[in-house]
Amino acid sequence: MKFTCEKNSIQKEIAIAQEIISTRNVLSILSNVLLVAENNTITIKATDLKVGFETQIPADIAEEGSTTVFCDKFLGILRSLPDGDIEFEQSNNRLLIRPLFKKINFQLKSIAGDKFPELQEIADDQFFEIPQKDVIEMVSQTLFAVSDDETRYFMNGVYLENREGGLSMVATDGRRLSYISREFENQIPDFEPVIIPPKVLQLLRKLASGEGNLRVAVGEKNLFMQFDSQRISSSLIEGQFPNYKRVIPEQQQYEISINKPQFEEALKRVALLVEQKSRRIYLNLSEKNITLTSEESEIGVAKEEVECDYEGPEMTLALNYLYLTEPLRVISTEEILVRFTEPNKAITLLTKPEQDFFHIVMPMQLD
């Protein structure tokens, strides 16, 4: 195998491959990246056996072939080289790496390409297309609410459900829930609801340009995505996702309308003195204003009043402040709505005017 390609184009893809590879895996081949040279194209593949990545870049190929090299060191070498064209040549279980314009020569040990595990595949007719920008927004509205409690593994991912004319995504950690449902012009084939691991969604959000369509296929145990020049596959999380519909309040008695930037800035300031173990913050409601207060501690206490539109009884809500700041980061409207019925029942955060997503937070106990 022998080929020449531009340094930055291959370095970018190898950096993505390194994010996927599990360097702690005892199978050394999984710490390697596969390079396949054919038809004036270099195909790059990486996997940790759960997530697979494949992409292609143009190259000038003198001799077709394939090999695998230790990804971490390969990336380090590429980063150390100056910009320009680099020649790669496979010889005697080594990959020779030589810039065309400098007297630099690296030799990296390699393992034959035929020992690399096969990536999961699915028939091309199983794919459907949806706009990248919509999927990225759906992921952004839900991903932060995924549980990190490994004993409740069925909540360690985002629940994807096929709804009539569209898709919904849901994430919950048992104390909060984020939901978005979006309709699409393209027809979406029927599939059983699935739980998608966060790693592949983080990768999608990072890599996708937001332009054009994303091709998606849902298999029995795997999810497949294609966009731009890249392909990603992922194992799905097996298990029964909680019945999230039971958590969504049918109606709530009271509503607060508040300026989102002002509320967000006040939260940031008051959170400076929030006790970091409990993360509890108090919202004291009265007509026309809301007072945010941290718990009094040895360090001190913070309090800030923000104007709002609220008609109802004076009331105090106790909440984990992160459960407010995280959804606020992904809400772009100037005004938000906070709906509730009483201090010990679910609180809903929505946009004003309302859009196709919302966030539910369970309150904490009042001391």
N, C-alpha and C positions, 0 to 999 in steps of 0.2 A: 504494500500500500504506500502510495506517495501522492501528496497533494499540497497545494499552496492556497492560502486564504488570508483575508485581512484580519489583523490581530483583534481589533475591537469587536468585530462581528462574532468571532468564536468565543472570545472572553465573556461577552454578555450572556451567551447561552450556557457556558460552563458554570458561570456563577449561579444561574438558576438551578442547574443540575445539582450543585453542591448543597443547595438549601434542602433538597429532597432526600439526598443520600443519608442513610443512617451509618455514621462512622463507628458506632459501637457494635454493629452486627458482627457476629463471629464469622459469617461467610464473607471472606475478603472481597469476593467479586462484587458484592453490593456496595463496597466503598469505591468502586470503579465506575467510570463513565464509558459507554460504548460509542465508538466512532465508526461509521460505515461510509466508505467513499465509493460512490458510483453515480453515473449520469451527471457529472459536473455538479454534484451536490454532496454535502456532508450531512448525514443524518446523525443526530446526537440523541442518545437515550440514557435515562437514569431511572432507578427505582429503589425503593426500600421494601418492596414486596406488597406494600399497601397502596402507595401512590406511585404512578408511573408518569414519566415525562418524555416527550419526543418532539424534536424540532429539526428544521433543516436550514442550512445556509449555503449560499453558492460558493463554489471552489473550482480551482483549476486542477483537474485530476490527471496525474501522469500514469498512475497505476491504481486500479481499483482494489479494494480489500476492506478488512475490518480488524479492529483490535479494541482492547479496553485498557485504560490506565487509571492509576490512583487519582481520583478527582481533586482532592484537596491540594496535592502537590502540583498537579497540572494547572490548576487555577493560579496558584502562587507563581509559577513560572510565567504564565501569560501576563499576569499583572506586572511582573518585573521587566518585561520587554518593552522597548520603545514602539511607538505606533508604526504601522506599515505592514507589508506582506511577510508572512512566515511560511517556511517550508516544513512539512511534517513527513517523516519517512519511517515506516515500520521495517526493522531489520533485526533478526535474531532475538526475538522476545524483548526488544527495546523500541521505544518510539523516539526517534531523533527529532529535535526541535531546533530549527536554525532560521533566524531572521535573514532575509536576502541581502540586507544592506549593512550588516554588522558581523564581526567575527565572534559570534556567540554560539555555543553549542551545548544543548542539554540532551541527556540520554535518560529517559524515564522507563523503568521496567514495565512490561505490559503482560497481560493475560489474553489468551486467544478469545476472539469475539464469540466463537460458538459456545463458550462456557457461560455467556451472559444469559440470565433468565429471560424468557419470553414475556413481553408485556401483554396485558389483557387486551383482547380485540372484541369488536361487535360489528355485526353486519351494517353496511352503510345505509340501508333503507330504514334502520331503526332511529336515525337521527331526525330531530326537528330543529327549527331555527327560531331564535328569539333575539331581540336587540341586546347587544352587550351592555349598553348604558342602563337598561332596566334591570338586568340581572345583577350588575354591580351595586345598584341602589338597594335591591332586595337583600343582598348579602350584608351591606353596610347597616341596614336597619335591624338586623337580627343577630349577627355574629357575636357581638359583645355580650349577649345574654346567655350564651351557651354555658352549661355547668362544667366545672373542672373537677367535680367529685367523681373519682373513678369507680366508686362503689355503685354509683347510679349511671352506669356507662350508657344507658339508653337516652340520657339527656346530654351526652358529651358531643352532640352534633346538632345541626340544623335540620328540622323536619321539612321535607319537600312534599307537597301534596298537589295532585292534579285536580283543579276545580273546573267547573263548566266554563270553557272559554278562556281559562287562564291557569295560573299557578299561585300557590300560597307558600310562604316560608314562615316557620315558627321556631323560636328558641326559648328555652326556659331553664332556670336553675332551681326552681321550686319556690323562690322568693320573688321572682319577677318573670315577666313574659313579654316577648316582642313578637309582633305579628304584622305581616304585610301580604296583601293579595293583589295581584295585577292581572289584567286581561290583555290578550295579545290578538293581533289580526290573524297570524298564522295558526292553523289548526294544530293542537297538541294531542298526540296519541295517548290513549289510556295507559296508565301504569299504576302499580300499587305504591302507596306512600313509602318514602324512604328516609333514612337518617344519614346526612352527609357529614363526614368528619371535618372539623374546622380547617385542618392543614390545607386541604385542596381548595377550599373557598378563599383562604388567605392568599393562596398562590394565584387564583383567578383574579382576585381584586388587584393584586400587585402587577400582574403581567398584561391583563387585557387593556387594550387601548381605549375602550369605550366607544369605538367607531365600528359600524357594521354589525353583523350578526354573530351570535354564538351558536354553534351547533352542539346539541345536547342529545345524549341517548342514555336511557335508564335501563340497566340490565337487572337480573335477579339479585346479584350480589355486588354489582359494580356500577359506577357512574362514569360516563365518558364525555369529554368536552373538547371541542376544536374551535380555535379562534386564531385569526391572523395566520402565522406559520407554525403554530404550536398545538400540540395535543396533550391532554392530561387525562389520566384514568385514575380511579380511586376505588378501593374497597368501601363498601357501605357498612354502617354500624348496624349490627343485628340486635333486635330487641323490640319491645313494645313501647312506643312513645306515649307519654301520659295523655289522657283525654283533655286537651287544652281548652276545649270549648266550654267545659264546666267552670273554668276560671274566669271567663269573659263575662262581666256583669251585663245583664239584659238592659237594665236602666240604672241610672245613678241620680240622686236627688239634687245635689249641689254642683255648681260649676264656677270655676275661677277662670277669668280671662286675664292674661298677664303678658307684659312685654318680655319676649324671650331673651334678648341681649341683656336687659337690666337684671332679670332674674338669674341668669347664668353668671353674670359678674358678681352679684351678691353671694351666690352659692360659693364661688371660688374664694371670696374673702372670708366668709364665715367658716368655711372648711379648714382654713389655716389653723384654727384652734379646736377642731373636732377631735375627739379621742379616737385614735387610729384603730383600736381594737374593735370597738362597737360601731364606729363611723356614724353614730346617731346624730341627726340634726332635727330641730323642732321647727315646725311651721305653725305660727300662731295666727289664726285667721280672725279678722274683724272686717266690718264693712269698709270697702275701698282700700284696704291695705293688708299686707301679709308681712309678718315679722319672722325673720330667720334667726335662730339662736343655736349656738353650739352648747354642748353639755359643759357645765362648770367643772373645771378640773384644777389641778395644782398649777397648771400653766396659766390659766385664765379663762375668759369667756368672750365670745364675739356675738354681736347682735346687729342686724341691719333691717331696716324697714323698706319695703318696696310697694309702690302703688299697684293696685289691681282692681278689676271689676268683679265684685263678689257681693251677693245678697244672700245672707243666711246667718245662722247663729254663730256666735264666737266659738271657736273650736281650736284644738291643738292636735296636730298630726306629728308623729315621730317616724322618720324615715332614714334609711341608709343613704347618705348623701351621694354615693357613687351611683345609686340606682336612679338618681335624678340627673347627675352631670353626664353620664354616658349616653342616655337617649337624647339629651339636649344637644350633644355634639353632632348628631346626625339629623337633627331637625333644622330646616333652613328658613322656615317662615318667621316673620317678625313677631307674630303673636302665637301663644300656645294656650290650650285649654287644659285645665286639670279638673277632672270629675271625680266625685266621691259621694258616699252616703253617710258614713260615720267613721270615727278614728280607727276602728279595728277591722275595717273592711277594705277591699281592693281599691286602689287609686289608679285612674287611667290618665295618661298623658296623650294628648292629640294635638294636631296642628289646627290653626284657625286661618282660613277655612279648612275644614276637615279633608284629609287625603285618604289614601288607601292603606295606611298603616297606623298602628297605635302601640303604646307601651303600657303594660300593667305592672304596678308595684304593690307588694304587700307591705303594710305598715309594720313598724316595730312597736313593742309594748311601751306605754308611757310609764315612767318611773313615778 
